């Protein structure tokens, strides 16, 4: 069983830091923060808290796709990933495998512009997609490269 704490993003940065540190010391597994309008930015709070905590999993309760475009939400996630482990699963291998499954299936459908920016071509996904078509998901996962995962 996991124990979580959820707070509003109306806390000041220093106050949020203190809550994050105390929650970790108290043994909580997760700390969630809202991202309501007109308060503190949840991604900023979480990024900063990640520098002051070691074990507790940090998460944003929700991002509103009406006030933050889904592409910007994806950009936030990608940028946070560059700073620290950013996933719904604390097990990196499990998270990588789940993402590799999606990339093996959908990868070739990415816009050519995005593929080009990642140094990829549609044909780079041929092997993984053939493995998916044959039902060999283990092979499909193994054919997904790190550059494909960065999409």
Phi and psi in degrees as a GROMACS rama.xvg file:
@    title "Ramachandran Plot"
@    xaxis  label "Phi"
@    yaxis  label "Psi"
@TYPE xy
-104.82  145.597  UNK-2
-114.694  127.826  UNK-3
-122.7  155.428  UNK-4
-125.605  135.561  UNK-5
-123.351  129.392  UNK-6
-127.255  161.308  UNK-7
-82.229  158.239  UNK-8
-87.7426  21.6995  UNK-9
-89.2089  1.51709  UNK-10
-77.2134  144.726  UNK-11
-68.4761  163.518  UNK-12
-58.4842  -49.8613  UNK-13
-63.1871  -38.1784  UNK-14
-66.2454  -39.827  UNK-15
-64.5868  -41.379  UNK-16
-55.8508  -47.2466  UNK-17
-62.0028  -41.5584  UNK-18
-62.8242  -44.0334  UNK-19
-61.6708  -45.6659  UNK-20
-65.2115  -44.5853  UNK-21
-64.8706  -39.474  UNK-22
-63.6017  -41.9228  UNK-23
-64.3521  -45.9449  UNK-24
-63.1427  -32.548  UNK-25
-78.1574  -5.95014  UNK-26
95.8218  6.87155  UNK-27
-63.521  145.327  UNK-28
-86.8254  -31.6605  UNK-29
-139.18  149.151  UNK-30
-130.043  122.187  UNK-31
-112.253  144.306  UNK-32
-131.591  142.764  UNK-33
-75.311  167.6  UNK-34
-129.642  52.7891  UNK-35
-71.4488  152.761  UNK-36
-66.1189  150.567  UNK-37
71.8826  11.6684  UNK-38
-118.177  -153.996  UNK-39
-74.5415  150.94  UNK-40
-75.9968  119.33  UNK-41
-58.7324  -44.8304  UNK-42
-59.8285  -35.7252  UNK-43
-68.686  -46.0208  UNK-44
-57.9969  -46.388  UNK-45
-66.5  -40.8299  UNK-46
-61.3126  -45.6198  UNK-47
-66.0359  -40.9668  UNK-48
-63.7844  -31.9045  UNK-49
-64.1914  -24.2165  UNK-50
-80.2135  -14.0621  UNK-51
-113.016  -1.77676  UNK-52
-124.493  164.253  UNK-53
-122.529  -38.9094  UNK-54
-111.58  -37.2759  UNK-55
-64.3138  138.037  UNK-56
-83.1014  133.864  UNK-57
-111.052  140.444  UNK-58
-151.168  156.111  UNK-59
-97.8502  129.825  UNK-60
-58.8826  -41.3072  UNK-61
-169.026  147.071  UNK-62
-111.62  132.843  UNK-63
-86.5286  112.802  UNK-64
-72.603  -1.52659  UNK-65
-90.8183  -31.8799  UNK-66
-99.8886  -20.3472  UNK-67
-126.792  116.467  UNK-68
-57.8354  141.275  UNK-69
-53.3402  -32.9918  UNK-70
-65.3651  -36.1658  UNK-71
-71.0101  -34.4774  UNK-72
-62.1273  -43.0066  UNK-73
-63.417  -39.6217  UNK-74
-63.525  -41.6645  UNK-75
-59.3364  -47.2327  UNK-76
-61.7764  -43.3387  UNK-77
-64.6583  -41.1655  UNK-78
-66.9913  -41.8231  UNK-79
-62.7244  -36.936  UNK-80
-60.6987  -32.8172  UNK-81
-68.6566  -24.3635  UNK-82
-88.1276  -41.5201  UNK-83
-160.671  166.838  UNK-84
-57.5519  122.212  UNK-85
-130.477  100.58  UNK-86
-158.474  162.202  UNK-87
-81.345  -7.40272  UNK-88
-127.24  125.225  UNK-89
-69.527  -14.8708  UNK-90
-86.3598  106.137  UNK-91
-59.167  -40.4469  UNK-92
-65.7265  -41.2605  UNK-93
-65.4556  -42.6059  UNK-94
-65.7128  -42.2884  UNK-95
-62.6125  -42.837  UNK-96
-62.2649  -42.1529  UNK-97
-64.5564  -41.9532  UNK-98
-67.7541  -40.0471  UNK-99
-61.6725  -37.4373  UNK-100
-58.5059  -45.2639  UNK-101
-66.8024  -43.0633  UNK-102
-65.6485  -39.9524  UNK-103
-60.0637  -37.2088  UNK-104
-81.0965  -45.5312  UNK-105
-103.113  -10.6413  UNK-106
-50.5721  -45.3068  UNK-107
-68.3615  -14.6399  UNK-108
-85.0524  -5.7727  UNK-109
-63.7892  151.118  UNK-110
-58.829  139.525  UNK-111
-53.4892  -35.6417  UNK-112
-60.1525  -44.5619  UNK-113
-67.7391  -40.5609  UNK-114
-61.3091  -44.3667  UNK-115
-61.9312  -42.4251  UNK-116
-61.5998  -30.0594  UNK-117
-89.2628  0.938472  UNK-118
75.1475  27.985  UNK-119
-120.027  161.976  UNK-120
-126.646  160.202  UNK-121
-55.783  -40.16  UNK-122
-64.4354  -19.3365  UNK-123
-63.4681  -20.021  UNK-124
-95.514  -1.82406  UNK-125
-56.2344  -47.3571  UNK-126
-63.5676  -45.4761  UNK-127
-65.2147  -41.1918  UNK-128
-68.8084  -35.267  UNK-129
-64.4664  -40.4127  UNK-130
-64.4953  -41.1825  UNK-131
-61.2211  -45.8273  UNK-132
-59.3438  -32.1538  UNK-133
-87.4938  -1.85082  UNK-134
81.003  10.8952  UNK-135
-95.1068  81.0747  UNK-136
-71.9517  -26.615  UNK-137
-65.2148  -46.2797  UNK-138
-64.1384  -42.5991  UNK-139
-57.9609  -46.0885  UNK-140
-59.4489  -42.7857  UNK-141
-66.8722  -20.9425  UNK-142
-90.0995  -5.05537  UNK-143
-85.1881  121.314  UNK-144
-90.002  167.928  UNK-145
-61.3662  -37.1972  UNK-146
-66.5241  -32.1562  UNK-147
-68.5875  -38.2084  UNK-148
-66.2073  -25.4321  UNK-149
-75.6906  -7.19797  UNK-150
